[in-house]
């Protein structure tokens, strides 16, 4: 990736932060897609004009050219699809990274694990005890109210 950016920018990209490299690559992909899409649009317009001109031909001549025109039309749309995928790739990432506090994350994970263990403990109680009302949960277990 650094080589591509270095050639496109005319400078060394190895010292740039990862986020900046990703942004630069996204901009490069967008420009490339735009440069490809312009002539594709022009080809599509001229293809439509050619189809209109072919209507003046005899039915036999139109039938002879129909298969070739179908191939050209299909290839134009395939290229348009490829450019669309380029633009998707250049778009913002669905995954947005942000810094987190490891201690806070660890605490949250421990709390989830403790709740899961309590839920499993509750499920393991005999059926007659499941219908009792629980007044509160404590770290050591359940306190029941009769």
Secondary structure, DSSP 8 states (H G I E B T S, - for coil): -HHHHHHHHTS--TTS-HHHHHHHHHHHHHHHHHHHHHHHHHHHHHHHHHHHHHTTS-HHHHHHHHHHHHHHHHHHHHHHHHHHHHHHHHS--S-------HHHHHHHHHHHHHHHHHHHHHHTS-HHHHTSEEEEEETTEEEEE-
